Amino acid sequence: MEILSLKKVVFMMVITITLVNMAKSELHYVGGDKFSWKPDVNFTEWSSHEHFHLGDWLYFGYERHLYNVLEVNKTSYENCIDTGFIYNISRGAGRDVFQLTEFKTYYFLSGGGHCWHGMKVAILVSEGVVAPTLAPSPQVHAPAPSPKSYTPALSPKSNSNGIQVNKIFFAFIFILIWGISSNN
């Protein structure tokens, strides 16, 4: 009987770890909504207000007959080079997802010259949420702060409420499974 109990405990631990990891990942709509992978969207502005973590997903929604999504290196990103890409994310439907699996900066662009119209984005995957910095104390004749010193607030999608709901849901599932397995 003890071996069966040990198997149940190990099984429950594996399920719990899996559910907690699922609760941590987040889906980011690139550009802000389901179909905003298109020219003349400020993806740099959008990404500066998002927080990307290991395991998160990017959703690229676009007109499939016009655009694509390519993962490229930094040089190709900076120069809008669409040849020699790392990975072609496009699968033909215009609704593609990409999981962030490494701590690094990912670079994406759309080929066919669309990169020159702003269809590119850099995504920095960090280990934790950066706390907002306090503004420096005012000084006499201090220069105006540059836009680069701006620290964005958390985006509505990055708040802890969504994760909290997921944790409660998964805790409920865990208790339900535990109850069922305990009765056997």
Secondary structure, DSSP 4 states (H G I P E B T S, - for coil): -HHHHHHHHHHHHHHHHHHHHHHH--EEETTSSTT--STT--HHHHHHT--EETT-EEEEE--TTT---EEE-HHHHHHT--SS-SEE---SSSEEEEE--SSSEEEEE-TTTGGGGT-EEEEEEESSPPPPPPPPPP-TTPPPPPGGG--PPPPGGGSHHHHHHHHHHHHHHHHHHHHHHHT-
